[in-house]
Amino acid sequence: MGTKRDKAETEVDTRPWRKRHPVLSRFVLYPLGLGLAVLLVVLLMERQDDDTATELRALQQQLDGLSLILVADPSGDEVLRILDDKFDRDDLPVRTQGRALRWRALAWRRKLNLAADAKDEAGKRTAIAALDKAHAAAAALDLEPAERYSLALERAEALLEQQRVDEGIAALPPADQAPTPTHDLLRAFTYAQGVRLQDDLETGLGLLRARLGALDAPLEATPVGYVGGREWSRAQVAVELANFVTKEGKRPADSDLWLRLRRLAPKNFDLQVAAALGLLTLSHPDEALRAWERARVLNGRLAQAALRKNNELAPLEERLRQP
């Protein structure tokens, strides 16, 4: 028979590994547990970051869709409701806060115009106060240079709409600080509208003709400037400038501006259609026909839609269909 010592040596120790090897467990289990805890915290933080990024993308999409909502509800009430419900918070990125405030100002500009049309003086005062407050709040943010420049352009436009012409022109940001060529064109356009209100149309037209004459290729169609609730490309702003010169200048020689734009952006459908209409207005039907023909080649489906929208294009279409 074995002794008690022999039995003790042959019995299986059923205690947990941590108690059987207390020193080793301190070097293995504790660091392992700490590592798992850290990993869990990191995963939770990443999940939180993903949720935050998803929320911000959703909010940005809502901001991008406000232009359509303003079309559906011209009063601006629905836009303001969305801004109150979703964007009246301080934890949003500065850029998102700034754009939300700029949209608030745009909605109040719409309400101001409606009040002016209705000769509602009390409504005008309310709208002006809310508009000024939104612009001031946006200006107080630490915005990026391009966002701040765009805000200044919108402020100038709002003042010009109120016939506060001197204030509007003074509010324009310096031309030499424009963050992109697109912003420079938008500033020139706003300035031209301002001096027209001062009965100095020729100064504005001269500036726009100079800007259009200095454009170089390629005339980008990619939007780079967010102003007035929409993204603008250099090509789109160039079309606006040329349309303004065509309408206000009524000078046949300005057809050269459209011909230049056509050469700078031969693959831009919208520009070709605008050129066709502009050249017709300036009594250059043959060049207008070439621009319309180019537009049809670029996109026949969109050309048919443009034809239904603009009756002025019908004679050009008839000429193209002649044998």
QUIFEN-V207920 format. One line per field, one symbol per residue. ss: DSSP state (H for helix, E for strand, L for the rest). phi: phi as a letter, one per 20 degrees, with the letter a starting at -180 (. if undefined). Layout:
# QUIFEN-V207920
ss->???
phi->???
This chain:
# QUIFEN-V207920
ss->LLLHHHHHHHLLLLLLHHHHLHHHHHHHHHHHHHHHHHHHHHHHHHHHHHHHHHHHHHHHHHHHLHHHHHHHLLLLHHHHHHHHHHHLLLLLLHHHHHHHHHHHHHHHHHHHHHHHHLLLHHHHHHHHHHHHHHHHHHHLLLLLHHHHHHHHHHHHHHHHHLLLHHHHHHHLLLHHHLLLHHHHHHHHHHHHHHHHHLLLHHHHHHHHHHHHHLLLLLLLLLLLEEELLEEELHHHHHHHHHHHHHHHHLLHHHHHHHHHHHHHLLLLHHHHHHHHHHHHHLLLHHHHHHHHHHHHHHLHHHHHHHHHHLHHHHHHHHHHHLL
phi->.efffffffefefefggfefcfffffedffffffffffffffffffffffffffffffffffffefffffffcffnfffffffffdcebeeeggffgffffffffffffffffffffelefffffffffffffffffffffeffgffffffffffffffffemeffffffffffffdffbgffffffffffffffffemcgffffffffffffefceeefeffccecmnbeddffffffffffffffeeldgffgfffffffffcfdefgfffffgfffffemcffffffffffffffafffffffffecffegffffffeff
